[in-house]
Amino acid sequence: MENIKKNPLSLQLNAEDFLPASNEEKQSLVVMRESVNFWKDGIRRLKKNKIAMVSFVFIIAIAIFAYLLPAVWPYSYSEQMKGSNNLKPFEYSASEQARIDAGEKVFPHILGTDRMGRDFAVRIMMGTRVSLSVGLIASVLVLIIGAVVGGTLAYLAARTDAIVNTFNPAKVDITVKEDFKGSTKKDVKITNTGDTEVYIRATYVVTWKDAAENVYPEQPKQGVDYTISLNLEQDWVCYNGYYYYTAPVAPLASTGVLIDLCTPVAGRAPEGYTLSVNVLASAIQSVPAEAVGQAWGVSIAPGSVTAYSAGN
């Protein structure tokens, strides 16, 4: 890039300060550090933390005081010295003073003695040992239990297949079965092709249709344009324009015949049209019973259909 000279009196920034860094400048910014393992990295971090280092030294000092010092202390934990009851720190009993006067060296009671003549210092050391041991043992037990339980769970999670809760909803499906020849339709019944027990209701629509499935504007009249025979004795009940089959229909089972026979009256069809009978059916699972009432507004019992009320 061409060097750009800056006007000494200008307050603008020096454009050279924003030039891309050279390879030498980039290399000077790279700081290489020796690769360390987990423990070395932990010790390095510990040394940088001054509070942690002071605490570590303090814990080591307490451990020495509790575990090592009692072994070289001239008095034992349970030793009772006659005549040395309730001594103050660095105070000697009469017998100890006599030994000192005789030229014998006697280790002082740094913290004094109790009412039974036992050295306070060594008893504090032993008490500290018990307290530290309880904490250490508890920590080790927690570590062992946690490692065993965590390792076991990790092993089982890796070896055990995932548990998947699945919910398969019921399939409600029906098919209208019928025999027909030309415009004559007979033996119309409905089959449950689902996988659960259902109630079925149906109705039928009669129209004139041509070859292109166009519907004639005028609807055929029963008894004039066609005759139909319904079978209302095989559990079929008519209610509010629908025909209800009052017995639950099991999967792959069929209702009784609804339409025995439907035949057009000769000479009544408009030119180019034939009689068409469409059966419209629907189904709903029979359990719970409230499902039927909430969907269709009726209560179904063997041989009867009534209006549904929430209390029933």
C-alpha positions in Angstrom: 0.0 0.0 0.0 1.2 3.5 -0.8 2.5 5.3 2.3 0.1 8.0 3.3 1.6 11.1 4.9 -0.3 12.6 7.7 -0.7 16.3 8.2 1.0 17.2 11.5 -1.8 19.7 12.3 -4.6 17.2 11.4 -6.6 15.4 14.1 -7.2 12.4 11.9 -5.9 8.9 12.9 -2.7 7.5 11.3 -3.8 5.3 8.5 -0.7 3.1 8.9 -1.9 1.9 12.2 -4.8 0.1 10.5 -2.7 -1.8 7.9 -2.8 -5.6 8.1 -0.2 -7.2 10.4 2.9 -8.7 8.8 3.9 -12.3 9.3 6.6 -11.3 11.7 4.1 -9.3 13.8 1.6 -12.2 13.8 4.3 -14.6 14.9 5.4 -12.3 17.8 1.9 -12.6 19.2 2.0 -16.4 19.4 2.7 -17.5 22.9 3.8 -21.2 23.2 3.4 -23.0 26.5 4.7 -26.3 27.5 2.0 -29.0 27.4 1.1 -30.2 30.9 -1.0 -33.1 32.3 -4.0 -32.8 34.6 -2.0 -32.8 37.8 0.6 -30.4 36.7 -2.0 -28.0 35.5 -3.9 -28.3 38.8 -0.7 -27.6 40.8 0.1 -24.6 38.6 -3.4 -23.2 39.2 -3.1 -23.9 43.0 0.2 -22.0 43.2 -1.4 -18.9 41.5 -4.2 -18.8 44.1 -2.6 -17.2 47.2 -5.6 -17.9 49.4 -5.6 -21.5 48.4 -1.9 -21.8 49.2 -2.3 -20.3 52.6 -5.2 -22.6 53.3 -3.1 -25.6 52.1 -0.2 -24.7 54.4 -2.6 -24.2 57.3 -4.2 -27.7 56.7 -0.8 -29.3 56.5 0.2 -27.7 59.8 -2.9 -28.9 61.5 -2.3 -32.4 60.1 1.2 -32.4 61.5 -0.1 -31.1 64.8 -2.7 -33.9 65.0 -0.9 -36.9 63.6 2.8 -36.5 64.0 3.4 -34.3 67.0 1.7 -36.6 69.5 4.3 -39.3 68.7 7.2 -37.2 69.9 5.4 -35.4 72.7 6.8 -36.3 76.1 3.3 -36.7 77.6 0.7 -39.2 76.5 -3.0 -38.6 76.0 -4.1 -40.6 79.1 -1.1 -40.1 81.4 -2.0 -38.7 84.8 0.8 -36.9 86.7 0.3 -36.9 90.4 0.5 -33.4 91.9 0.2 -31.7 88.5 -3.5 -30.9 88.8 -4.9 -27.7 87.2 -1.5 -26.3 86.3 -1.4 -23.0 84.3 0.5 -22.8 81.0 4.3 -23.3 81.5 3.7 -24.0 85.3 5.4 -26.9 87.0 4.2 -29.0 89.9 6.2 -29.3 93.1 7.7 -32.6 92.1 8.6 -31.4 88.7 10.2 -28.2 90.2 12.3 -30.4 92.5 13.5 -32.4 89.5 14.5 -29.2 87.7 16.3 -28.1 90.8 18.2 -31.4 90.8 19.4 -30.6 87.3 16.9 -32.8 85.4 15.3 -31.4 82.2 11.5 -31.3 82.4 9.3 -30.5 79.4 6.9 -27.7 80.3 3.1 -28.0 80.1 2.6 -25.5 77.3 -1.2 -25.3 77.8 -1.2 -26.5 81.4 -3.0 -29.5 82.8 -6.6 -30.5 83.7 -7.9 -31.4 87.1 -6.7 -35.0 86.7 -3.1 -33.9 85.9 -3.3 -34.7 82.2 -1.4 -32.5 79.7 -3.8 -30.2 77.8 -1.6 -29.8 74.7 -1.5 -33.6 73.8 -5.2 -34.0 74.5 -6.0 -31.1 72.1 -3.8 -32.9 69.5 -5.6 -36.1 69.9 -9.0 -34.4 69.8 -7.9 -32.6 66.6 -6.9 -36.0 65.2 -10.4 -37.4 65.9 -12.1 -34.5 64.2 -9.9 -34.6 61.1 -10.2 -38.4 60.9 -14.0 -38.1 60.9 -14.0 -35.5 58.1 -11.5 -37.5 56.0 -13.3 -40.8 56.4 -16.6 -39.2 55.6 -15.1 -37.6 52.4 -13.5 -40.8 51.3 -16.8 -42.7 51.9 -18.7 -40.1 49.8 -16.1 -40.3 47.1 -16.2 -44.1 47.0 -20.0 -44.3 47.1 -20.3 -41.5 44.4 -17.8 -43.2 42.2 -19.5 -46.6 42.5 -23.0 -45.3 42.0 -22.0 -42.9 39.2 -19.9 -45.6 37.4 -22.7 -48.1 37.7 -25.3 -45.7 36.3 -23.0 -44.8 33.5 -22.4 -48.4 32.7 -26.1 -49.3 32.7 -27.0 -46.3 30.7 -24.4 -47.3 28.0 -25.5 -50.9 28.0 -29.3 -50.5 28.3 -31.5 -49.7 25.4 -33.5 -46.5 25.5 -36.9 -46.9 27.0 -39.6 -45.4 24.8 -43.2 -45.0 26.0 -45.5 -45.5 23.1 -49.2 -44.7 23.0 -51.2 -46.3 20.1 -54.5 -44.6 19.6 -57.5 -46.7 18.6 -58.4 -46.8 14.9 -62.0 -46.0 14.1 -62.9 -46.9 10.5 -65.9 -48.4 8.7 -67.0 -49.5 5.3 -70.4 -49.6 3.7 -71.1 -53.0 2.1 -74.0 -53.4 -0.4 -75.2 -55.5 -3.2 -76.4 -53.6 -6.3 -77.4 -54.3 -9.8 -78.0 -51.3 -12.0 -80.2 -48.9 -10.0 -81.3 -51.6 -7.5 -79.5 -51.7 -4.2 -80.0 -54.3 -1.5 -78.6 -55.9 1.7 -76.8 -52.7 2.8 -74.8 -53.1 6.0 -71.8 -51.5 7.6 -68.6 -53.2 8.6 -66.2 -52.1 11.4 -62.7 -52.1 9.7 -61.0 -50.5 12.7 -59.4 -52.1 15.7 -61.8 -51.0 18.5 -65.4 -51.6 19.3 -67.7 -48.9 17.9 -71.2 -47.6 17.7 -72.4 -46.8 14.2 -75.1 -44.5 12.8 -76.1 -44.0 9.2 -78.5 -42.2 6.9 -79.1 -42.3 3.1 -79.6 -39.7 0.4 -81.5 -40.6 -2.8 -80.9 -38.5 -6.0 -81.0 -38.7 -9.8 -77.6 -38.7 -11.4 -76.3 -38.8 -14.9 -73.2 -40.6 -16.3 -71.1 -37.6 -15.3 -72.3 -37.7 -11.7 -74.3 -34.5 -12.2 -77.3 -34.4 -9.8 -80.8 -33.6 -11.1 -82.3 -30.6 -9.4 -85.5 -32.4 -8.4 -85.1 -35.0 -5.7 -86.8 -38.4 -6.1 -89.9 -39.0 -4.0 -90.2 -42.2 -2.0 -93.2 -44.3 -3.1 -93.5 -42.4 -6.3 -90.1 -42.5 -7.9 -88.6 -45.4 -5.9 -89.5 -47.9 -3.2 -87.2 -48.7 -0.2 -87.5 -51.4 2.4 -85.6 -50.7 5.7 -84.9 -53.3 8.3 -85.5 -51.7 11.7 -85.8 -55.0 13.6 -82.0 -55.9 13.7 -80.9 -53.4 16.4 -81.5 -50.4 14.1 -83.4 -47.5 15.6 -84.3 -44.3 13.8 -83.8 -41.1 15.8 -83.7 -37.5 14.5 -83.1 -38.5 10.9 -80.3 -41.0 11.6 -80.4 -44.7 11.9 -78.5 -45.9 15.0 -77.2 -49.4 15.4 -77.8 -49.9 19.1 -75.3 -52.8 19.6 -71.6 -52.2 19.8 -69.8 -53.6 16.7 -66.6 -55.4 17.3 -63.6 -55.0 14.9 -64.1 -56.7 11.6 -67.8 -57.4 12.5 -70.8 -56.0 10.6 -74.1 -54.5 11.5 -77.4 -56.0 10.6 -78.8 -55.1 7.2 -80.2 -51.6 7.2 -81.6 -51.4 3.6 -83.2 -54.6 2.5 -84.0 -53.3 -1.0 -84.2 -50.0 -2.9 -85.7 -50.1 -6.4 -86.6 -47.3 -8.8 -90.1 -47.1 -10.2 -90.0 -47.8 -13.9 -90.6 -44.8 -16.2 -90.0 -42.2 -13.4 -86.4 -41.4 -14.1 -85.6 -38.2 -16.0 -84.1 -38.7 -19.4 -80.4 -39.5 -19.1 -80.5 -40.0 -15.3 -80.6 -43.0 -13.0 -81.5 -43.5 -9.3 -78.6 -43.1 -6.9 -78.7 -44.1 -3.3 -75.7 -42.9 -1.1 -75.4 -44.3 2.4 -73.6 -41.9 4.7 -72.3 -43.6 7.9 -70.1 -42.6 10.8 -68.7 -44.4 13.8 -67.4 -43.6 17.3 -65.7 -45.8 19.8 -68.2 -47.3 22.3 -66.0 -46.7 25.4 -66.3 -44.4 27.2 -70.0 -43.9 26.9 -69.6 -40.2 27.3 -67.8 -40.1 23.9 -71.0 -41.0 22.1 -73.1 -38.5 24.0 -70.6 -35.6 23.5 -70.1 -36.4 19.8 -73.7 -37.3 18.7 -75.8 -35.9 21.5 -77.5 -39.2 22.2 -77.4 -42.1 24.7 -77.4 -45.5 23.2 -78.8 -48.6 25.0 -79.8 -52.0 23.6 -82.8 -51.3 21.4 -83.2 -47.6 22.2 -81.7 -44.2 21.5 -82.4 -41.2 23.7 -81.2 -37.6 24.1 -77.9 -37.4 25.9 -77.6 -35.5 29.3 -74.3 -35.1 31.1 -75.7 -36.8 34.2 -76.5 -40.1 32.4 
